[in-house]
Amino acid sequence: MTTGEPATSIWLRPERAAVGRPAQRSRAEITAAAIAIADADGLKAVSMRRVAAQLGTGAASLYRYVETRDELLDLMTDAVGGEITFAEPGGDWLADLVAMGEGFLAGLRRHRWLVELVITRPVLGPNGLAMLEHFLTVLRGHPADVLTKMEAFAMLNGMAAQFALHEQTGGSAAQQRNAAYLQHTLASGEHPRLAELLSQSPPGPPGPVDPAERFGDILARVLSGLLGPRPS
């Protein structure tokens, strides 16, 4: 491969090298071992040597199935997509897409290492294609054009990743710290527009709202903005 030439997708190559001893492993088995390591010790712990040790074999043998660590990361990302179960479309496209987003967010919560890959190394493999196919099946007959539908799919995935990242980097604890600083600063009178806006909040006990609890509602509003309101 020459410099600058895009690498071939791992899913466009045979399951294993055509030469050498008969296969004793599979990509699925190797991927499962890598996911187990990442779940236990984080993404940095995943290496060909560590995965091989987990499987009781030598690292060199894994290169018959996976050429690089990056390819292994792609397999891991796509494998988690296979954990998501999709219900048959129920006729309310917005509710169906929100349920899909919530399923993806659940996967990100189970596998905390996945957020980094979704944001920095997006990949489209067999399970990712299945997710996209389900998304488009839900929107079958919807008048939005193809570009808008693809933008909506990207927003669904991106929002789930950002919500998961928020939880991992402080979540409600960070919210509370920021809220305390905000209340302190507003007392200075230096931000009248912000004070006016917050004064319109409904009565009740003060305190930040955890965004994680409102994921479905916020996702629904974003998707409605892109695709239009759900049919009445």
C-alpha positions as CSV (number, residue, x, y, z in Angstrom):
1,M,0.0,0.0,0.0
2,T,1.5,3.4,-1.0
3,T,1.6,6.4,1.3
4,G,-1.8,8.2,1.3
5,E,-3.7,5.2,-0.1
6,P,-6.7,4.3,2.0
7,A,-6.5,1.0,3.8
8,T,-8.8,-1.8,2.6
9,S,-11.7,-2.5,5.0
10,I,-11.1,-5.6,7.0
11,W,-14.6,-6.8,6.0
12,L,-13.4,-6.9,2.3
13,R,-10.8,-9.4,3.0
14,P,-11.2,-13.2,3.8
15,E,-11.7,-14.2,7.4
16,R,-8.1,-15.5,7.6
17,A,-5.0,-15.7,5.5
18,A,-5.0,-18.3,2.8
19,V,-1.6,-19.8,3.7
20,G,-0.4,-21.5,6.8
21,R,-1.8,-24.0,9.2
22,P,-5.5,-24.7,9.4
23,A,-7.4,-22.0,11.2
24,Q,-7.9,-22.5,15.0
25,R,-9.4,-19.1,15.7
26,S,-12.0,-16.7,14.3
27,R,-12.3,-13.0,14.1
28,A,-15.3,-13.1,16.3
29,E,-13.4,-15.0,19.0
30,I,-10.5,-12.6,18.8
31,T,-12.8,-9.6,18.9
32,A,-14.6,-11.0,22.0
33,A,-11.3,-11.4,23.8
34,A,-10.3,-7.9,23.0
35,I,-13.7,-6.5,24.2
36,A,-13.3,-8.4,27.5
37,I,-9.8,-6.9,28.0
38,A,-11.1,-3.4,27.2
39,D,-14.1,-3.8,29.5
40,A,-11.8,-4.8,32.4
41,D,-8.8,-2.6,31.9
42,G,-9.6,0.0,29.3
43,L,-8.8,0.5,25.6
44,K,-5.1,1.1,26.2
45,A,-4.7,-2.4,27.5
46,V,-5.8,-3.9,24.2
47,S,-2.8,-5.1,22.2
48,M,-2.2,-8.1,19.9
49,R,0.1,-9.6,22.6
50,R,-2.5,-9.2,25.3
51,V,-5.3,-10.6,23.2
52,A,-3.2,-13.6,22.2
53,A,-2.4,-14.3,25.8
54,Q,-6.1,-14.2,26.6
55,L,-6.7,-16.8,24.0
56,G,-3.7,-18.9,24.9
57,T,-1.8,-18.5,21.7
58,G,1.1,-16.4,20.3
59,A,0.6,-12.9,19.0
60,A,2.0,-13.8,15.6
61,S,-0.9,-16.2,15.0
62,L,-3.4,-13.4,15.3
63,Y,-2.0,-11.6,12.3
64,R,-3.5,-14.3,10.0
65,Y,-6.9,-12.8,11.0
66,V,-6.2,-9.2,11.8
67,E,-3.3,-7.2,10.3
68,T,-3.1,-4.3,12.7
69,R,-4.4,-3.2,16.1
70,D,-6.5,-0.5,14.3
71,E,-8.3,-3.3,12.5
72,L,-9.0,-5.0,15.8
73,L,-10.4,-1.7,17.1
74,D,-12.7,-1.5,14.1
75,L,-13.9,-5.1,14.8
76,M,-14.6,-4.2,18.5
77,T,-16.6,-1.1,17.6
78,D,-18.8,-3.0,15.1
79,A,-19.3,-5.9,17.4
80,V,-21.0,-3.7,20.0
81,G,-23.4,-2.6,17.3
82,G,-24.5,-6.3,17.1
83,E,-25.6,-6.2,20.7
84,I,-28.4,-3.7,20.0
85,T,-31.8,-5.3,19.3
86,F,-34.2,-3.4,17.1
87,A,-38.0,-3.8,17.5
88,E,-40.1,-3.8,14.4
89,P,-41.1,-0.3,13.4
90,G,-44.3,0.6,15.3
91,G,-45.6,3.3,13.0
92,D,-44.3,6.3,15.0
93,W,-40.9,7.0,13.4
94,L,-39.8,9.4,16.0
95,A,-40.5,7.1,18.9
96,D,-38.7,4.3,17.0
97,L,-35.6,6.4,16.4
98,V,-35.5,7.5,20.0
99,A,-35.6,3.9,21.1
100,M,-32.8,3.1,18.7
101,G,-30.7,6.0,20.2
102,E,-31.4,4.8,23.7
103,G,-30.3,1.3,22.7
104,F,-27.0,2.7,21.4
105,L,-26.5,4.8,24.5
106,A,-27.0,1.6,26.6
107,G,-24.2,-0.1,24.6
108,L,-21.9,2.9,25.2
109,R,-22.6,2.7,28.9
110,R,-21.8,-1.1,29.0
111,H,-18.5,-0.6,27.2
112,R,-17.0,2.7,28.4
113,W,-14.1,2.5,26.1
114,L,-16.3,2.7,23.0
115,V,-17.0,6.4,23.2
116,E,-13.4,7.2,22.3
117,L,-13.6,5.1,19.2
118,V,-17.0,6.4,18.1
119,I,-15.8,9.9,18.3
120,T,-12.3,9.6,17.0
121,R,-12.4,6.5,14.8
122,P,-15.9,6.0,13.3
123,V,-16.2,2.8,11.3
124,L,-18.9,1.2,9.2
125,G,-19.0,-2.6,9.3
126,P,-21.7,-5.3,9.0
127,N,-23.4,-4.4,12.3
128,G,-23.1,-0.7,11.6
129,L,-24.8,-1.3,8.2
130,A,-27.6,-3.2,10.0
131,M,-28.1,-0.2,12.3
132,L,-28.3,2.1,9.3
133,E,-30.6,-0.2,7.5
134,H,-33.0,-0.3,10.5
135,F,-32.8,3.5,10.7
136,L,-33.8,3.9,7.0
137,T,-36.5,1.2,7.4
138,V,-38.1,3.3,10.1
139,L,-38.0,6.3,7.8
140,R,-39.3,4.4,4.8
141,G,-41.8,6.7,3.1
142,H,-40.6,9.7,5.0
143,P,-40.4,12.7,2.6
144,A,-36.9,13.8,3.8
145,D,-34.2,13.5,1.2
146,V,-31.3,11.1,1.5
147,L,-28.8,13.7,2.8
148,T,-31.1,14.8,5.6
149,K,-31.7,11.2,6.6
150,M,-28.0,10.5,6.7
151,E,-27.5,13.7,8.8
152,A,-30.1,12.5,11.2
153,F,-28.4,9.1,11.5
154,A,-25.1,10.9,12.3
155,M,-26.8,13.1,14.9
156,L,-28.4,10.1,16.6
157,N,-25.0,8.4,17.0
158,G,-23.2,11.6,17.8
159,M,-25.6,12.6,20.5
160,A,-25.5,9.2,22.2
161,A,-21.7,9.4,22.2
162,Q,-21.7,12.9,23.7
163,F,-24.1,11.9,26.4
164,A,-22.0,8.9,27.3
165,L,-18.9,11.0,27.3
166,H,-20.6,13.6,29.6
167,E,-21.4,10.8,32.1
168,Q,-17.8,9.5,32.0
169,T,-16.2,12.9,32.6
170,G,-18.2,14.0,35.6
171,G,-21.9,13.8,34.8
172,S,-24.2,15.2,37.5
173,A,-21.3,16.0,39.8
174,A,-19.8,18.4,37.2
175,Q,-23.3,19.8,36.7
176,Q,-23.6,20.6,40.4
177,R,-20.2,22.3,40.5
178,N,-21.1,24.5,37.5
179,A,-24.5,25.3,38.9
180,A,-23.0,26.5,42.2
181,Y,-20.6,28.7,40.3
182,L,-23.4,30.0,38.1
183,Q,-25.5,31.0,41.1
184,H,-22.6,32.7,42.7
185,T,-21.8,34.7,39.6
186,L,-25.3,35.8,38.9
187,A,-25.4,37.5,42.2
188,S,-22.8,40.0,40.9
189,G,-25.3,41.5,38.4
190,E,-22.7,41.2,35.5
191,H,-24.9,38.9,33.4
192,P,-28.4,40.4,33.3
193,R,-29.6,38.5,30.3
194,L,-28.6,35.2,31.8
195,A,-30.2,36.2,35.1
196,E,-33.4,37.2,33.3
197,L,-33.6,33.9,31.5
198,L,-33.0,31.8,34.6
199,S,-35.6,33.8,36.5
200,Q,-38.2,32.3,34.2
201,S,-37.5,28.8,35.4
202,P,-40.5,27.1,36.9
203,P,-40.8,27.2,40.7
204,G,-39.4,24.3,42.7
205,P,-36.2,23.2,44.5
206,P,-33.1,24.5,42.8
207,G,-30.6,22.1,41.2
208,P,-29.3,21.1,37.8
209,V,-31.2,18.6,35.7
210,D,-29.2,15.6,34.7
211,P,-29.0,15.5,30.9
212,A,-28.8,11.7,30.9
213,E,-32.4,11.6,32.2
214,R,-33.5,13.8,29.3
215,F,-31.7,12.0,26.5
216,G,-34.8,10.7,24.8
217,D,-36.6,14.1,24.9
218,I,-33.6,16.0,23.6
219,L,-32.9,13.5,20.9
220,A,-36.5,13.7,19.8
221,R,-36.4,17.5,19.5
222,V,-33.2,17.3,17.5
223,L,-34.5,14.7,15.1
224,S,-37.8,16.6,14.7
225,G,-35.8,19.7,13.8
226,L,-34.0,17.7,11.1
227,L,-36.8,15.6,9.8
228,G,-39.9,17.6,10.8
229,P,-42.6,16.8,13.4
230,R,-44.0,13.4,13.7
231,P,-47.3,12.9,11.9
232,S,-50.4,13.7,13.9
